[in-house]
Amino acid sequence: MTSLTSNPMDEMEEEYQEGSVGHKRSYSNPGSDQTRPGSLNFASATSSISLTTPSSPGEALVKNNKLENMKKWTISTYKCSRQSLYEKLGKTSKTADPELDDQIETLRNTQRKYGDILRLAKALSSHFYNMVQTQN
């Protein structure tokens, strides 16, 4: 059982040293068989991301335009969501557009009429099929 003040890495090092046969080596001191380089050789790092300012003014405008579009979309989405939530909670009256409501009602009437036509067409098809079956 470890105490709150002990270092778990020290305990792991002790366990490793106790279990070894022959030479004793810890995780923190790998021993003399591993040599460390005298100087560090770093390979040149390459990246496709430019760390400098945009090379052309158009490049900055495109990035700025994308940011502005994202900002506008976020604000618009937030406002619509907030309005919808307030309407559902009853904190504000429902948003109503008389012209849009008339168009919606017209579309509902048209849908109902097409539904009636579809029902009649299915009934006619069924009667016609039964008539053909009776004649055979």
N, C-alpha and C positions, 0 to 999 in steps of 0.2 A: 504494500500500500504506500503510495507516495504522499508526501506532505505538500501543502500549498506553497511552501517556500523553497522546495527543492527544484532543481533544474532537470527536466526529463531527459535532456541530452546527456547529462552526466551519468544518469542511471543506465542509459542505453550503452554508453561507452564502457561502464563497469561490467555490464552483462557480456559484452563482446570480449572483453579482456579475460573474464573468468572462464568462458567457454572455449577459448583457444588453446591449442596444444602447441608446445614449442615456443615460437616467438610471440610476443604480445604487440598487437597493433591496434590503434583506436581509429575511429572514423575521422577524428579531427587531425590526427597526425598519421598520414598514410605510410610513413617509413621512408627508408632510403632508396627503395627500389623504384620509386617514381621520381623522375627528375623534373625540375621546373625550368622553363626557359629563362634565360638571362634577360632577354628583351621580348617584348610583345610585338607580334606582327599582325596587324589588323588588315584584313582584306578590305578592299574598297567596297563600300555599300552603295547600291544603286536603288533608286526608287522612281516610280513613274509620277509621283506627286511633286508638284513644283513647290519649292519652299520660298520662292521669290514672288514679287507682286505680278499680277497678270501681265502678259507681254503685250496684249492689245486692249484698247478700251472696250471693244466689243465683248471680250471674254468676261470682263468685270460686269458689264451690263447684263449678260445672260445669267450669271450667277445671282446678281442683284434682283433680276426679274423673277427668277425661280423663287427666291426668298420672299419677295413681295407677294407672289401668287400664293405661296404656302401660308403666308401670314393672313392674307385676305380669306382664304378658304377656312383657316382655323377659326378666325373671328366669326365668320358667317355660320359655321357649323355650331359653334358655341352658342350663338344667339338663337338659332333655330332649336337647339336642344333645350335651352333654358325656357324658351317660350312654350315648347311642347310640355315640358315638365310642369310649369306653372299652370297650364291649362288642365292637365290631368289632376293636379292637386287642388284645383278650384280657386287658386289665388288670383287668377285673371280670367277675363271673359274669353270665349273662343274667338279666334281670328276668323272673320268671315269676309269673303269677297263675293258680292252679289253676281257679278258677271261669271265668275268661275262656278258658282253654285248653279246658275242656269245651265251652263255647259255640262256640268255633271249630271243634272237631272235629265237633260236631253239624251246624253249617252246611256243613262239607265233605262230610259224608255226604249231607245233603239235596241239595247241588249235584250230587254224583255220581249220585244217584237220578234227579233231573230230567234230567241229561244222558243217562242210559240211556233214559228215557221219550222224550226228543226223538229219539234215534237210532232207537228202535223206530217212532215215528210217521213218520219220514222213510222208513224201510224199507217200512212199510205203504202209504204214499202212492205210493211207487215201484211196488210190486207191483200196487196198484189201477190205476195209470196204465197199466202194461203189460197188465193184464187187459182194460181198456177198449180199448186199441189192438188187441189180438188179436181181440176180438169185432167190430170194425169191419172 
